[in-house]
Amino acid sequence: MISIRRFIEQLSLWAARLTGAAMVALASGLVLSLLASIFYRYVVGRALSWPEEISLMIFAWLTLLAGSLGVREKFHVSLTIFTSLLPSPAAMWAERITLAMIAGFGAALVYSGFDMLERTAHHLTPTLRLPLDYVNYSAPVCGALIMLHCLALLLKPNGKGTVS
């Protein structure tokens, strides 16, 4: 069990580092896209049509990637008024149940994301005519990351991985 726990933790850590690097690259691309839009609109006097579409696609990925990373790093807002009143073992179990529900949300994101991919297959974005899959894959990918990070936290002994 220890080796499986260690493997899941290392996989979660590796995925978190990759997610962080991807977020830096995407945030840079978002800033460049917005700056190009502003420059061409106000300096050149000719608005570009593509930066808004690219920015929306990048923003979707950034939002979901940040959400998955927030699960691992525990930077999401949490309400602890009830768990702080519980004795330690009960609070640990309540927090583990919360993690299991978050993992369930990740599973729902994977399922509905693949459903959306199936329903929008062969659809293109309006301006650049790119496949909608480029943005729609963000849901199942980030759902899988959420499940991975929840599993890594749930496998930590003595409740050290709880979300409080």
C-alpha positions in Angstrom: 0.0 0.0 0.0 2.9 2.3 0.8 4.3 2.0 -2.7 0.9 2.7 -4.3 0.5 5.7 -2.0 3.9 7.0 -2.9 3.3 6.4 -6.6 0.0 8.3 -6.5 1.6 11.1 -4.5 4.5 11.4 -7.0 2.1 11.3 -10.0 0.0 14.1 -8.3 3.1 16.1 -7.6 4.4 15.7 -11.2 0.9 16.6 -12.6 0.8 19.7 -10.4 4.2 20.9 -11.6 3.2 20.3 -15.2 -0.1 22.1 -14.5 1.8 25.1 -13.0 4.1 25.3 -16.0 1.2 25.1 -18.4 -0.6 27.8 -16.5 2.4 30.1 -16.8 2.6 29.5 -20.5 -1.1 30.0 -20.9 -1.2 33.2 -18.8 1.7 34.6 -21.0 -0.3 33.7 -24.1 -3.4 35.3 -22.7 -1.5 38.5 -21.9 0.1 38.6 -25.4 -3.2 38.0 -27.1 -4.9 40.8 -25.1 -1.9 43.2 -25.7 -2.1 42.5 -29.5 -5.8 43.2 -29.4 -5.3 46.5 -27.6 -2.3 47.5 -29.8 -4.1 46.9 -33.1 -7.3 48.5 -31.9 -5.9 51.7 -30.4 -2.5 52.2 -32.0 -3.0 50.7 -35.5 -6.7 51.6 -35.6 -7.7 48.2 -37.0 -9.2 45.7 -34.6 -8.2 42.1 -34.9 -10.9 39.4 -34.8 -8.8 36.5 -33.4 -7.5 37.7 -30.0 -10.8 37.5 -28.3 -11.4 33.9 -29.5 -7.9 32.8 -28.4 -8.3 34.6 -25.1 -11.6 32.9 -24.3 -10.0 29.5 -25.1 -7.0 30.1 -23.0 -9.1 31.5 -20.2 -11.2 28.3 -20.1 -8.1 26.2 -19.7 -6.6 28.5 -17.1 -9.7 28.5 -15.0 -10.0 24.7 -14.9 -6.3 24.1 -14.5 -6.2 26.5 -11.6 -9.2 24.7 -10.1 -7.5 21.4 -10.3 -4.3 22.8 -8.8 -6.4 24.4 -6.0 -7.5 20.9 -4.9 -3.9 19.7 -4.5 -2.6 22.9 -2.9 -5.8 23.4 -0.8 -6.2 27.1 -1.7 -9.9 26.9 -2.4 -12.2 28.7 0.1 -13.6 26.2 2.6 -16.2 26.6 5.4 -14.8 25.0 8.6 -17.3 26.2 11.1 -18.8 22.7 11.5 -15.7 20.7 11.2 -13.9 22.8 13.8 -16.7 21.9 16.3 -16.2 18.2 15.8 -13.8 16.0 17.7 -10.6 15.3 15.7 -11.4 11.9 14.3 -14.9 13.0 13.2 -13.5 16.2 11.6 -10.9 14.1 9.7 -13.7 11.9 8.4 -15.9 14.9 7.5 -13.0 16.3 5.5 -12.3 13.0 3.8 -16.0 12.9 2.8 -15.6 16.4 1.4 -12.6 15.2 -0.6 -14.5 12.3 -1.9 -17.3 14.6 -3.0 -14.8 16.8 -4.8 -13.4 13.7 -6.5 -17.0 13.0 -7.5 -17.2 16.4 -9.0 -14.0 15.6 -11.0 -15.6 12.4 -12.2 -18.7 14.3 -13.3 -16.5 16.8 -15.1 -14.7 14.0 -16.9 -18.0 12.3 -17.9 -19.8 15.5 -19.0 -16.6 16.7 -20.7 -16.4 13.6 -22.9 -20.2 13.9 -23.6 -19.6 17.5 -24.7 -16.7 16.4 -26.9 -18.9 13.8 -28.5 -21.8 16.3 -29.1 -19.5 19.0 -30.5 -17.2 16.8 -32.6 -16.4 18.4 -35.9 -17.5 21.9 -34.7 -15.2 24.8 -35.4 -14.7 28.1 -33.7 -16.4 31.0 -35.5 -13.4 33.2 -36.3 -10.3 31.0 -36.6 -12.1 27.8 -37.7 -10.2 25.8 -35.1 -11.7 22.6 -33.7 -13.8 23.2 -30.6 -12.0 20.2 -29.1 -9.1 22.5 -28.3 -11.1 24.1 -25.6 -13.5 21.3 -24.8 -10.8 18.9 -23.8 -10.1 21.2 -20.8 -13.1 19.7 -18.9 -12.1 16.0 -18.9 -8.4 16.7 -18.5 -9.0 18.9 -15.5 -11.6 16.6 -14.1 -9.1 13.8 -14.2 -6.5 16.0 -12.5 -9.0 16.8 -9.7 -9.6 13.1 -9.2 -5.9 12.4 -9.1 -5.2 15.1 -6.5 -8.1 14.0 -4.4 -6.9 10.5 -4.4 -3.4 11.6 -3.4 -4.9 13.6 -0.5 -7.2 10.8 0.6 -4.3 8.3 0.6 -2.2 10.4 3.0 -2.1 8.7 6.4 -3.6 10.3 9.6 -5.7 12.8 7.7 -2.6 14.9 6.8 -4.0 15.5 3.4 -7.4 16.9 4.4 -8.8 20.1 3.0 -9.2 22.4 6.0 
